Amino acid sequence: MTLPIIIVDDESAILHSLSQLLELEDYLPTTFTDARKALEILEPNWPGVILSDINMPGMDGIAFLKSALKIDSELPIVMLTGHGDISTAVEAMRLGAYDFIEKPFSNEHILDVLKRAGEKRALVLENRELKNELSAQGVAGPRILGNTAKIKELRRVLTHVKDIPADVLIKGETGSGKDLVARYLHYNSTRHNENFVAINCGAIPESMIESELFGFEAGAFTSAQKRRVGKIEYANGGTFFLDEIESMPMALQIKLLRVLEERRIEPLGSNKQVDLTIRFVAAAKVDLLELVGRGEFREDLYYRLNVINIEIPPLRERKEDISLLFQHFAAMASTRFNTDTPKLTAEQIYHLKMHSWPGNIRELRNTAERFVLMGGVSVLDSAESLTNGKAEMSLVEKVAHYETSVLQEALLANEGRLVDVQQQLGLPRKTLYDKMRKYGLEKDDYKQ
């Protein structure tokens, strides 16, 4: 990722020269003559470094420094100072500035300071992300495994929205883990002590779905012998998950829309309404907007559900997570079947990655279970796996995939012990660490 740099200075010549220098060095500079404008784009976890002059009209550098650090106390802010401002620069350091640079400055000096500040910022954000993940993964309940950028971003978004009292729409292909994401949201939120209720809108007969959702009073219809609490009321206080929402009959969509808007329900045969404090999570495996365009899904319901939109990447777009997920499912299967977990070979890992996985996580889990039951014999057709991958991968990508497979095989065989991995592969420690960082591999993921 290109490091963004905010430059704040009232001298346009300095802004221009610094901007040119940083662009040539592959940074992403944004310039401001007014410090107050710079504050408007800052937010917690902003990933860059700030260069700010001290003496400026309006909001000066010290006032800007204080305001910026209120937004994020660990922002790296480098102060630019004139010869007579050393005492002010020292004061800025005391207040939390990362460093100060005296004018006139050399390009080498400023680039060195920015490089170090950028590395520190990356480490701070990495540690924050790790703490958030550890906090979430430490809670009893489902976990979202993976180290690829798309999965890290998914976990970040879920952590951010888990306690926001807004409805959620999840989109993902069949088997991609929509139910898992819904449960993850619930069990990592403040609602985790309340009920999580899930229904599949495509699995309940149309004649029954209304009574299943809303419940009914005794005598509401011929077979209603006694009162029954509906699924929505049972989930009150917690989370109600509507899977395959695209299958919901149009007449029921109207009633659901009313529930979402009024936050209350009326059981069949009752004149009393039940107030709801509930989060609705809906999931679809197709593009609901396309259904809206064809008149097969209500537009107003779509926009009412689509307050927070979560998209789950298919497994083929997170190939580096495949061996980790496979290992996880194989370990679960071994426990269930009371047998040892067979070791994956580099060739088997390679074929797993070459497979297109149309069934996504569900298909991978089933493959891992067969692998365990068959004692480690490969259950994928190698020719099919290679054919699936050949057309869309360059030579560089294939080499990278194979290198990753060899590393993962060694990590699995040695249960994450890096000293043993070094000896097995004949790699210097730094080379091994560099390659693991390059491919997003974590030793802890391979410990038994």
C-alpha positions in Angstrom: 0.0 0.0 0.0 1.3 3.5 -0.9 1.9 5.5 2.3 -0.3 8.6 2.4 1.4 11.8 3.6 -0.4 15.0 4.7 1.6 18.1 4.3 0.4 21.3 6.1 2.3 24.6 5.3 1.3 28.1 4.4 4.1 28.4 1.9 3.0 27.1 -1.5 6.6 26.7 -2.7 7.4 24.3 0.1 4.2 22.4 -0.5 5.0 22.1 -4.2 8.6 20.9 -3.7 7.7 18.4 -1.0 4.8 17.0 -3.0 7.0 16.5 -6.0 9.7 14.8 -3.9 7.3 12.4 -2.2 5.5 11.5 -5.5 8.9 10.6 -7.0 9.5 8.3 -3.9 6.1 6.6 -4.4 4.3 8.3 -1.5 0.8 9.7 -1.8 1.0 13.3 -0.7 -1.9 15.6 0.0 -1.2 19.3 0.6 -3.0 21.9 2.8 -2.4 25.5 3.4 -5.0 25.5 6.2 -4.5 23.1 9.1 -8.2 23.0 9.8 -8.9 21.5 6.4 -6.3 18.8 7.1 -8.2 17.8 10.3 -11.3 17.2 8.3 -9.9 14.1 6.6 -8.2 12.6 9.6 -9.8 9.7 11.5 -8.7 7.0 13.9 -6.5 4.4 12.2 -5.7 6.8 9.3 -2.6 4.9 7.9 -0.2 7.7 7.0 2.2 10.3 8.3 1.7 14.1 8.8 4.2 16.8 8.0 3.2 20.2 9.5 4.8 23.6 9.8 4.8 25.2 13.2 4.3 28.9 12.3 1.1 29.3 10.3 -1.7 31.9 10.2 -5.1 30.8 11.7 -4.5 27.4 13.3 -0.7 27.1 14.0 1.2 23.8 14.2 0.9 23.4 17.9 -2.9 23.7 17.9 -3.0 21.4 14.9 -0.9 18.8 16.7 -3.1 18.9 19.8 -6.3 18.5 17.7 -4.9 15.7 15.5 -3.7 13.7 18.5 -7.2 13.9 20.0 -8.4 12.1 16.9 -5.7 9.4 17.2 -3.1 9.7 20.0 -0.5 7.6 18.1 -0.5 9.6 14.8 3.1 10.2 13.7 3.3 14.0 13.2 6.6 15.5 12.1 6.9 19.2 12.7 8.7 21.5 10.3 10.4 24.4 12.1 12.5 27.5 11.3 15.8 28.3 12.9 14.3 30.4 15.7 11.6 27.9 16.6 13.6 25.2 18.3 12.1 25.8 21.7 8.6 25.5 20.2 9.7 22.3 18.4 10.8 20.8 21.7 7.4 21.7 23.2 5.8 19.9 20.2 7.8 16.8 21.0 6.7 16.9 24.6 3.1 17.1 23.4 3.5 14.0 21.3 5.1 14.9 18.0 7.0 12.1 16.4 10.0 14.3 15.4 10.9 17.8 14.2 12.9 18.8 11.1 14.6 22.2 11.0 14.4 24.3 7.8 16.2 24.2 5.4 16.2 20.4 5.3 17.9 17.9 3.0 15.7 15.5 0.9 17.6 12.5 2.4 16.9 13.6 5.9 13.2 14.1 5.4 12.8 10.8 3.5 14.6 9.0 6.3 12.3 10.5 9.0 9.2 9.7 6.9 10.3 6.1 6.3 10.8 5.5 10.0 7.5 7.2 10.9 5.7 5.2 8.3 7.1 1.9 9.6 6.1 2.9 13.2 2.6 3.7 12.0 2.2 0.4 10.2 3.3 -1.4 13.4 0.9 0.5 15.5 -2.0 -0.3 13.2 -1.0 -3.9 12.9 -0.9 -4.3 16.7 -4.4 -2.7 17.0 -5.7 -5.0 14.4 -4.2 -8.0 16.2 -5.7 -6.9 19.5 -9.1 -6.6 17.9 -8.8 -10.0 16.3 -7.6 -11.6 19.5 -10.4 -10.0 21.4 -13.0 -11.2 18.9 -11.5 -14.7 18.4 -11.2 -15.2 22.2 -15.0 -14.9 22.6 -16.9 -18.3 22.7 -18.6 -18.8 19.4 -17.7 -19.0 15.7 -14.4 -17.7 14.3 -13.6 -16.4 10.9 -10.2 -17.9 9.9 -7.8 -16.5 7.3 -4.9 -14.1 6.8 -5.6 -12.8 3.3 -6.3 -9.1 2.9 -10.0 -9.6 2.1 -10.7 -11.7 5.2 -8.8 -9.3 7.4 -10.9 -6.5 6.0 -14.1 -8.5 6.6 -13.1 -9.1 10.2 -12.3 -5.4 10.6 -15.7 -4.3 9.2 -17.6 -6.9 11.4 -15.7 -5.7 14.5 -16.6 -2.1 13.6 -20.4 -2.7 13.1 -21.0 -5.5 15.6 -22.7 -3.2 18.1 -24.2 -0.7 15.8 -28.0 -1.0 16.1 -28.6 -1.3 12.4 -29.8 -4.2 10.1 -27.3 -6.0 8.0 -27.4 -7.5 4.5 -24.9 -10.2 3.7 -24.1 -11.2 0.1 -22.1 -14.3 -0.8 -22.1 -17.3 -3.0 -23.5 -20.7 -1.9 -21.3 -22.2 0.8 -19.2 -19.0 1.3 -20.1 -18.7 5.0 -23.1 -16.3 5.3 -24.5 -18.2 8.3 -21.0 -18.1 10.0 -20.8 -14.3 9.5 -24.3 -13.8 10.9 -23.4 -15.9 14.0 -20.0 -14.1 14.3 -21.8 -10.8 14.4 -24.2 -12.0 17.1 -21.8 -13.8 19.4 -19.2 -10.9 19.3 -21.8 -8.3 20.0 -23.5 -7.0 23.2 -26.5 -9.2 22.2 -24.5 -12.5 22.6 -26.4 -13.5 25.8 -29.7 -13.3 23.9 -31.1 -15.7 21.3 -29.8 -16.1 17.8 -32.6 -17.4 15.6 -32.1 -18.4 12.0 -34.5 -19.5 9.3 -34.0 -20.4 5.7 -36.7 -18.6 3.7 -36.4 -21.1 0.9 -36.8 -24.2 3.1 -40.2 -23.3 4.8 -43.4 -23.9 2.8 -45.1 -20.7 1.8 -48.2 -21.8 3.6 -46.3 -22.0 6.9 -43.7 -19.2 6.8 -46.1 -16.5 8.1 -47.0 -18.4 11.2 -43.4 -19.5 11.8 -42.2 -15.9 11.7 -45.1 -14.1 13.6 -46.5 -16.9 15.8 -50.2 -17.3 16.5 -52.8 -17.3 19.3 -54.9 -20.3 20.1 -57.8 -20.6 17.7 -56.2 -18.3 15.1 -56.9 -21.1 12.6 -58.2 -24.6 12.6 -55.1 -26.4 13.8 -54.0 -23.7 16.3 -54.6 -25.6 19.5 -52.5 -23.3 21.7 -50.5 -20.1 21.5 -47.1 -20.3 19.8 -44.4 -17.7 20.0 -43.1 -16.9 16.5 -39.4 -17.0 15.5 -39.1 -13.2 15.5 -40.5 -12.8 19.0 -38.3 -15.6 20.2 -35.3 -13.7 18.9 -36.3 -10.5 20.7 -33.3 -8.8 22.2 -31.0 -10.8 20.1 -30.4 -11.5 16.4 -32.9 -12.8 13.7 -31.2 -14.2 10.7 -33.1 -14.6 7.4 -31.1 -16.8 5.0 -31.9 -16.9 1.3 -34.1 -13.8 1.7 -34.5 -13.7 -2.1 -36.9 -16.8 -1.7 -39.4 -15.0 0.6 -42.8 -14.7 -1.0 -43.8 -11.2 -2.2 -46.8 -11.0 0.1 -44.6 -11.8 3.2 -42.0 -9.2 2.1 -44.6 -6.5 2.6 -45.3 -7.7 6.2 -41.6 -8.0 6.9 -41.0 -4.4 5.7 -43.6 -3.2 8.1 -41.9 -5.1 11.0 -38.6 -3.6 10.1 -40.0 0.0 10.0 -42.2 -0.2 13.1 -40.1 -2.6 15.2 -43.2 -4.5 16.5 -45.1 -7.6 15.4 -48.7 -8.8 15.8 -49.1 -12.6 16.1 -51.8 -14.2 14.0 -55.2 -14.0 15.7 -54.0 -11.4 18.2 -54.9 -7.7 18.6 -51.9 -7.0 20.8 -48.5 -5.9 19.3 -45.2 -7.0 20.7 -42.4 -4.4 20.7 -39.1 -5.5 19.3 -35.5 -4.8 20.3 -33.8 -6.9 17.7 -31.2 -6.9 14.9 -32.2 -8.3 11.6 -29.5 -9.9 9.5 -30.5 -11.0 6.0 -28.4 -13.0 3.5 -28.7 -13.6 -0.2 -26.7 -15.6 -2.7 -27.9 -13.5 -5.7 -27.9 -9.8 -6.5 -31.1 -8.5 -4.9 -30.9 -5.3 -7.1 -31.2 -7.5 -10.2 -34.3 -9.2 -8.6 -35.7 -5.7 -7.9 -35.2 -4.7 -11.5 -37.2 -7.8 -12.6 -39.9 -7.1 -10.1 -39.1 -10.3 -8.1 -38.1 -8.5 -4.9 -39.5 -5.3 -3.3 -37.3 -2.3 -3.7 -38.3 -0.7 -0.5 -37.5 -3.9 1.5 -34.1 -4.1 -0.2 -33.1 -0.5 0.8 -34.5 -1.1 4.3 -32.3 -4.2 4.8 -29.3 -2.7 3.1 -28.2 -0.4 5.9 -24.9 -2.2 6.4 -23.7 -4.3 3.5 -21.3 -7.2 4.0 -19.9 -9.0 1.0 -18.1 -12.4 1.6 -15.3 -13.2 -0.9 -15.6 -16.6 -2.6 -12.9 -19.1 -1.7 -11.2 -18.8 -5.1 -10.4 -15.2 -4.2 -8.6 -16.1 -1.0 -6.5 -19.1 -2.1 -3.7 -18.4 0.5 -6.3 -19.3 3.2 -7.1 -22.7 1.7 -4.5 -24.8 3.5 -5.2 -23.1 6.9 -8.9 -23.7 6.5 -8.4 -27.3 5.3 -6.2 -28.0 8.3 -8.8 -26.6 10.6 -11.6 -28.7 9.1 -9.4 -31.8 9.0 -8.6 -31.4 12.7 -12.3 -31.0 13.5 -13.1 -34.2 11.5 -10.3 -36.1 13.2 -11.8 -35.2 16.6 -15.3 -36.2 15.5 -14.2 -39.5 13.9 -11.6 -40.2 16.7 -8.7 -40.6 14.3 -5.4 -38.9 13.6 -5.1 -36.0 11.3 -3.2 -36.9 8.1 -0.4 -34.5 7.0 -0.9 -32.6 3.7 2.0 -32.8 1.2 3.1 -29.8 -0.8 1.7 -31.4 -3.9 -1.7 -31.8 -2.2 -1.7 -28.2 -1.0 -0.9 -27.1 -4.6 -3.8 -29.0 -6.0 -6.1 -27.7 -3.4 -5.2 -24.1 -4.4 -5.6 -24.9 -8.1 -9.2 -26.1 -7.6 -11.9 -23.5 -8.4 -14.1 -24.4 -5.4 -17.5 -23.7 -6.8 -19.0 -24.9 -3.5 -16.7 -22.6 -1.5 -16.1 -23.3 2.2 -18.8 -26.0 2.4 -17.0 -27.9 -0.4 -13.7 -27.5 1.3 -15.0 -28.8 4.6 -16.5 -31.9 2.9 -13.2 -32.4 1.1 -11.2 -32.2 4.4 -13.6 -34.7 6.0 -13.1 -37.2 3.1 -9.4 -36.7 3.3 -9.4 -37.7 7.0 -11.7 -40.7 6.4 -9.5 -41.9 3.6 -6.4 -41.7 5.6 -4.7 -38.8 3.7 -5.3 -40.0 0.2 -5.9 -37.1 -2.1 -9.6 -36.7 -2.9 -9.2 -34.0 -5.6 -8.7 -34.9 -9.3 -5.2 -33.4 -9.9 -5.8 -32.9 -13.6 -9.1 -31.1 -13.0 -7.5 -28.9 -10.3 -4.6 -27.9 -12.6 -6.9 -27.3 -15.5 -9.0 -25.0 -13.4 -6.0 -22.9 -12.5 -3.9 -22.9 -15.6 -5.9 -20.4 -17.7 -6.1 -17.7 -15.1 -2.5 -17.8 -13.5 0.7 -16.4 -14.8 4.1 -18.2 -14.4 5.0 -15.9 -11.5 1.7 -16.7 -9.7 2.2 -20.4 -10.2 5.7 -20.2 -8.8 4.4 -18.2 -5.8 1.6 -20.7 -5.2 4.0 -23.6 -5.2 6.5 -21.8 -3.0 3.7 -21.1 -0.5 2.6 -24.7 -0.6 6.2 -25.9 0.3 6.3 -23.5 3.2 2.9 -24.5 4.4 3.8 -28.2 4.2 6.9 -27.6 6.3 4.9 -25.5 8.8 2.3 -28.2 9.1 4.9 -31.0 9.5 6.7 -29.0 12.2 3.6 -27.6 13.9 4.8 -24.0 13.4 8.3 -24.5 15.0 10.3 -22.1 12.8 13.7 -23.5 13.9 12.7 -26.9 12.5 11.2 -25.4 9.4 14.5 -23.6 8.7 16.5 -26.8 9.1 14.0 -28.8 6.9 14.1 -26.2 4.1 17.7 -25.1 4.5 16.7 -21.4 4.7 18.3 -18.6 6.8 16.1 -17.2 9.5 15.6 -13.8 7.8 14.8 -15.4 4.4 12.1 -17.6 6.1 10.6 -14.7 8.0 10.6 -12.6 4.8 8.8 -15.3 2.8 6.3 -15.9 5.6 5.5 -12.2 5.7 5.3 -12.0 1.9 2.7 -14.8 1.8 0.8 -13.9 4.9 1.8 -17.0 6.9 1.6 -17.1 10.7 3.4 -19.8 12.7 0.6 -19.9 15.3 -1.9 -21.0 12.7 0.0 -24.3 12.3 0.4 -25.3 15.9 -1.6 -28.3 17.0 
